[in-house]
Structure formats: C-alpha cells, structure tokens
Amino acid sequence: MVAPSGPPTMPFAQPRRQSGLTAEVERSVLDLVLRTGEALITTGAPVADTTAALLRLAAGFGVTACQIDITFISITASIDRDDDPITKVRVINVRTADYSRLADLMELVDAAGKGQLDLAEAHTRLDEIVESPHPYRRWVVTLAMGTMAAGVAILLNGSWLVALIAGVTTTIIDRTLRWLRHEGLPYMFQQAIGAAIATIVALFLHWGRNEFGWSDSLVTPSLVVAAGIVVLLAGLSLVGAAEDAISGYPLTAAARSFEVVLYTAGIVIGVGFMLDIGQRMGVPLRIADHSTLSTPLVVQMLAGGVIAGAWGLASYSRTRTVLFAAAVGMVAAGVFLLFRDIGLGPSTSSFIAAMVVGLLASGVAERFGAPSLAVSVCGITPLLPGLLIYQAMFTTVDADDLFGGASMLLNAIAVGLSLAAGVTLGEFLANPLRSEVDRWQRRVRSRAKGSRT
C-alpha cells in the first residue's frame, strides 16, 4: 500500500475560551451584568441597547465570552467556558420610567468599560443607583402631568380655561391611579379608569354648555378627554417596541407591542363606556371643530415644548434632559404643524416630525449627556394621537358608526406606528452625523494643540 501524501491530518481543536479569571470572579461579573440588565430594562431601555451595554460591561472586567438573551420578563446570561460554563437567569418584575436612573446606569457601564472601576466598586455603585430614591417628590410628578395636559389642550387650539380644566382633571387622574396602583389593580384597568374620569369631566362640560350656555370657544370638552388620553399614552413603550423589532428582537418587540395594544384598549374601553352611559342619560354629545380656533403657531410650539419637558420631569429626568426634551418637543410640534398645514396627512406629518426628533435626540442631545431614549420618548409626546382616539370612540357611540369609528382608530394606530418608525429612522440617520461631529471635534483639538506648541 502507498501511504497517503501530504501532511498528517489533525483533529479540529476548539479555541480555548478561558478568561484567566477564577470561577468566583466570573460569577460575580455575571451577577453584576444581570442586575444591571434588569435595572436597564425596568427603566425603559430597548433590548438592543441593553444587550450592547451588558456585553461592554462584561468585557470591561475581562469576560469576553459572554452570551446575553433578553425576553420580555427575564434576562439570561452565560459565560462560555471550556471546563465549566456558567449560566444565570434573572426575572424582570417591575417597570417604571426613571430616566435619571437610566443615565446613571449608562455612566456606570461606560466607566467599567474604560477600566475606571474595579468589580467591587461597580457592585457598590450599582447598589447605590438601584436603591437611590427618585430625584423628585411624587407631588412634583403629579403637577408635571397636570402641566402636560394643559399643554396638550393649548397645542390643540384650546382656551386657557380648557387648559386649566384639563390640568386639574389630569392631576385627579394621576392621584387616583396612584392609589389603585398601590391596591394592585392591573394596569389595563387603571388605563380604563383614567380615561373614564376624563370622559366624565367632558360629559359634565357638555351638559353645562347645554344647560347654562357656556361658550364653545372657552369650553371644549373633547380637548379635555384628548389631553387625558395623551397623558395615559405617554407611559407606553411605543418607541422601545419599534426599536426592538427593527434591531432584530422580534420576541421582545411582540411582547411590548401587545402590551401597548392592551393598555391602549383599556383607554378605548374607558372612553367608550362613559360615552355610552352619557348617551343613555341624555347628555348631548358633540365634538367642536377645534381647528377653527386660532392659537398662534408660536404658542402651539411653546405648548409642545411644555408637554415634552413636563413628561421628562414626570419620568424623573435630570434638569439637562428636561431642557433638551422641551427644546426637541418645540421643534417637533413646529414641524408637525408646518407639514400638516401644507396638506400632508397626520401619519406623514407625524413620521417626519418624529424623524427630526430621532435625529436631534441621537445626534445632538446625546453629545451633551442627555440620554437619547429619554429625549426621543419625551419629544414625540406632543404628537401622540389622543384626539383621534376620542373621535373614534365618539363616532362609534354617538353616531352608531362602527366602521367609521374603526377607521379613525386605525388612523390613530397608524400615527403611533409612524411616530415609532420615524424616531427609529432618525436615530439611524444620526449615526453618520455623530461620526462627523467626532471627526470635527478631533480636528479642533488637534488645531488647538498645534497653536499652543
């Protein structure tokens, strides 16, 4: 027999995946990663951003063979070792928007990634972030929500009296829902009750206009409901669901989208139920044409800024983020009104305005230390379709037009999808802008150094 020619074949050797750390240290890193991931998800961070942050955090402590899997209710993290793989799971229970905590967590990840913290310091700092109280007292949040509702009424051409009524109504809603939350009522029913309270106030205003002849220009009940709906919609993870879907996390995106649909359905049920009761009680229902009311464009833009800034405050954002969110909200309201007035539909106008919000949030605000997610979510708040949802329910109940109401409700859903898609596209387009800004800053620094030598 003739021996085969060529070099002898060797069995394929898997590369070693040892980090050089002890198993105890790797388990400590994994615990830090899981706890940080839970904190990020509960504050509203998208899955793609959270996954990237956790991998960067693990790599900062020498663990590069780390796998992260995030679903809607749990985080699984594992270290792929040759001899003894390690896997841990952490369940996500409570979600609450706190953008100051989100900013602190991202600063922790950045510091660990740059080697500025050792493992013990990182654990201690994470404990401080998670256990720290909110930066504002709860009554500040309630006032912020009332101010936000007043801004929505002004943005929709409401009078100062309607803005005042909307603000007071929303503060009542917030305090009521806070009590129900402590009693453990599911969130969908909280949304329904909040929407019902706003509609009850509107029914009273309808009755008062008929009984006492209150002025239509001063008292516009539909705007009170619309303002309440916008406040209830503001807490939903619309942007996060879209970013998860586009970034390749369909499971979490589907869960978040279902949650948004479910909680929006609660609002629809609350409005529709109270409108039906009002109709049976003989309360005259109608929607005034608020578009005929004349509110200057500058005032409407300022109202957009108030809405965005107020929601930033209600989400416990830092002062810098609140100011950026207010500025972005003003721009968003102006862009939306401009394109609407030239004849574009609400979905297209919302998409363009939301794209501008995404560009400003990721390309500008993030450069000054304001979290892009917080600025994006707050910036699109003035564009949420509260009035469309109310009109859909009004048409369904008052005119007994199920198909007409369903069509309006689909328009409201289309606006919501346009907002989410616009923000996500704007953030994607901001990446080249950030790179160009970085290059410009490096050139400026190099020139400054050259002038000093």
Secondary structure, DSSP 8 states (H G I E B T S, - for coil): -----SS------------SS-HHHHHHHHHHHHHHHHHHHHTT--HHHHHHHHHHHHHHTT--SEEEEE-SSEEEEEE--SS--EEEEEE-------HHHHHHHHHHHHHHHTT-S-HHHHHHHHHHHHHS--SS-HHHHHHHHHHHHHHHHHHTT--HHHHHHHHHHHHHHHHHHHHHHHTT--HHHHHHHHHHHHHHHHHHHHHHHHHH---TTT--HHHHHHHHHHHHHHTS-HHHHHHHHHTT-HHHHHHHHHHHHHHHHHHHHHHHHHHHHHHHTT-------GGGS---HHHHHHHHHHHHHHHHHHTT--HHHHHHHHHHHHHHHHHHHHHHHTT--HHHHHHHHHHHHHHHHHHTGGGGT--HHHHHHHHTGGG--HHHHHHHHHHHHHS--HHHHHHHHHHHHHHHHHHHHHHHHHHHHHHHHHHHHHHHHHHHHHHHHHHH-
